Amino acid sequence: MSELQVPFRFLGALLVGSALMSMAQNPKEFVLLGGTFLLGLGALELALKFGGF
């Protein structure tokens, strides 16, 4: 199962990156939106790991 996580993460990052490119109007907004997404994703993964999933 762990071998499937890398392609899915890559495709998810590609999808989010393309969405950020269309929403952000300048590089500062791009960094802020991307950082917020990565912070939330890390918190979600941590909560799932502590929850036993």
GIRAUR-V702559 format. One record per pair of residues at least 12 apart in sequence whose ideal C-beta (glycine too) atoms are under 10 Angstrom apart, sorted by the first residue. I is the first residue (numbers start at 1). J is the second residue. If there is no record, write none. Layout:
i = (I I)
j = (J J)
//
This chain:
i = (9 12 12 13 13 13 13 16 16 16 16 16 17 17 17 19 19 20 20 20 20 21)
j = (41 37 41 34 37 38 41 33 34 37 38 41 30 34 37 33 37 32 33 34 37 33)
//
